[in-house]
Amino acid sequence: MSAAPTVEPIPRDLPSRVSPIQGLRQSMTLAWRTLVQIRHNPWELGDFSFQPILFVLLFTYVFGGAIGGSPGDYLTLTLPGLIVMNMFFVTMYVGMGLNTDLTKGVFDRLRSLPIARWAPLAGRIAADMVKQAWSFALLLGVGYVLGFRVETSLLGLLGAFVLVLVFALAFSWVSVLVGVLAKDPEHVQLFGFTALFPITFVSNVFAPSDTMPDWLQPIVENNPVSVLADACRGLMVTGAEAEPIVTSLIWAAGIAALFSVLSVRALRRKV
């Protein structure tokens, strides 16, 4: 009886380097993977959709008359700030998703493929930008139903949209660092509540800073949440001013420069 013929494996030449165009395509594929996961976990969509809507309704109709004089006037004051506040919380999903991939070994399997080393992380952040765009449009739509109107121009609205996305892109690196260092996704979410709530509430999102104690006003006025909220109010309602826009961009650049370095170092030690 003759022995079965051996089949020689067909050698495959895997590319040692990935071109930027290929890396971009791979990042978009992984971003789509992240977005498709929402279909299997619809509660994630509810988290960054229903919660901000509840904030708008509650603060407008419960505190609007006391703080703004009327719900309509208060909505004009607070909606740009609520968009900013929601942006900070939505970025936490970058860290939660990254932590899930790390703890379940998905990230290691992705890195073993012949893809760009930065593609899994870039794809995760790119998916977050889509979620940020959805949240911005959703809150603006709810605001319009309740009576909010952009009083500047379409260009001002687009400017606010771009500015929020730029800041979200920068702040995503904070979420990446938390996602790498946290033990599990629940700890990433815990950080969102324990750290982001004080930062967002000690701001001018819900009330003007001049109504607060003298010792608290400098903290509120220099809070990046307040600065970004002022920039968005200017672009959408009162008229754009250069100072809060430029200061917001400086904050974004500083956050991105610092936390991107810390995140990459932590990720390299992790994997």
Order of alpha helices (4+ residues) and beta strands (2+ residues): alpha-alpha-alpha-alpha-alpha-alpha-alpha-alpha-alpha-alpha-alpha-alpha-alpha-alpha
